[in-house]
């Protein structure tokens, strides 16, 4: 009887050890995947920084369906700012558009400008009762450098949203400028380089007026959006300003979320 118990205990210990090793291997795989994504993004976002005009990281997501007072939303914005190390010298404004309300905290900093928005979309259900959807958006506009810095800010925002129990949708964007109008060959060279740096394949290419916009997909970047029926998570675009004779190169992950 004792031998049977001993054999069972041995099997249980082996089973526990297997589970531990599986958990370790899964964590190593996750860490490796995250590190690879970070390395690829840092590489792609370090090109053209000598002529950088703009760089930013943004996170946004659904919070809950509760009704909050303006004072409560202001306190929420302040708590979020505190998580980012912003404790003073910020401005708070409140906007209302019909049933929709937005509380905005703005901080102008030496290294970056930060905007935190607590957004409430009001509506009504089929019974005519009031409904509310609350969203949180944070945008950090960097003033010095991109590369590893911009990805570090992304990780900071993702961790902050995780602490709130939220899934963060993120967007990384940078814009650099080149004097003169690029030829098609020069644009294609930069497109190929950008996609290669991110281990991505081209999904769609659009051209209109003085703009060329290319969407791609990389299996090494977790986040993606849909462009039609296709997944995309890397985006490069070129816009030409004939007045200043400057070509602007827009790079983004997963997509350029502004007009140009």
Secondary structure by P-SEA (a helix, b strand, c coil): caaaaaaaaaaaaaaaaaaaaaaaaaaaaaaaaaaaaaaaaaaaaacccccccccbbbbbbccccccccaaaaaaaaaaaaaaaccccbbbbbbbbcccbbbbbbbbbcccbbbbbbbbbbbbccccccbbbbbbbbbbbbbccccaaaaaaaaaaaaaaaaaaccccbbbbbbbbbbcccccaaaaaaaaaaaaaaaccccccccccccbbbbbbccccccbbbbcccccccbbbbccccccccbbbbbbbcccccccc
